[in-house]
């Protein structure tokens, strides 16, 4: 019963933390947590639940950080090519009408 309560608490905490994220960040966190959890369970074969918890936590942080870096880089490149304009086409020089 204690493990079920702990699992429910972890799901609630993760859902609360991910509620402020963009869908792009949520995908990165979820993918990182899944890969980290599986890897942690395989590495710590004597206590797979503990390994999955530790690996999932570290993987979630790493996935979120990678998603944030990729998201910032994409926004920065978009701003660079648009020169701050909100137009849909990307001209490297000013366009005169």
N, C-alpha and C positions, 0 to 999 in steps of 0.2 A: 504494500500500500504506500509505503514511503517513496518508492521509486516512481509510482504513478503520479503522486503529488509533485515530485521534483520535475518530472517530464512536463506536466501541465504548466508549472511555473516557468520552465525554460521556453515553452512555446509562447506563452503570454509575453515574456520579456523580449523575445525575438520579434514578435509581431508588433509590439510597441516601438521597438527601435527602428523597424523597417517602415513604419507608417509615415515617417517624415522623409523618406527617400523617394527619388524619382524611380520610375519603372526600370530604367537602365541600371541604376545602382542596385535595385532589388534583385535583378537578374545576376549581377556580378557577385553579390553576397550569397545568394542561394547556390550558385554553381560552386563557389569557393567552399562553402560549408559542406556541400555534398561530397565533393572530392576529398576535402580534408577529413571528413567523418569516416569515409570508407577507408582512406589510407591509414588513419589513426587506429581503426578497428583491426586492420590487417597487421600493422606493426606491433601493437600491444595485444598479442593473441591470448595472453593469460587473463587480462581484464579488458575485453573488447568494448564494453560500455564506456569505461574511463578513457580509453584511447580514442573512441569516436567523439566523445565530448570535447576533449582537448584538441583533437585534429579539426573538428568542425568549427570550433571557436576561432582557432588560428586561421583556418581556411576562409572563414567568413570575413575576418578582418583583411586578409590578403586580397580576397576577391573584391571587396568594397574599395580598397585602396587602388587596385588596378583599374576598376571601373571609373573611379574618380579621375585618375590620371588620363585615361583615354577620353573621358567626357570633356575635361578641360582642354586637352590638346585639340579636339575636334572643334570646340567653340573658338579657340584662339585662331586656328587656321581659317575658319569661316569668317571671322572678323578681319583677318589680314587680307583675304581675297576680295571681300566686299568693301573694304576701306571705310567701314563703319556705316555703310548704307544698308537699307533693308530691302534692296532689290534682289530679285531671284537669279539674275545672271551675274557672272563673275568676270569683270573686265579688269585687267591689270593697269589700265590707264583711265583717266576721267573721260566720260562720254558726254559730248556736247550735243544738244538737240537743235 
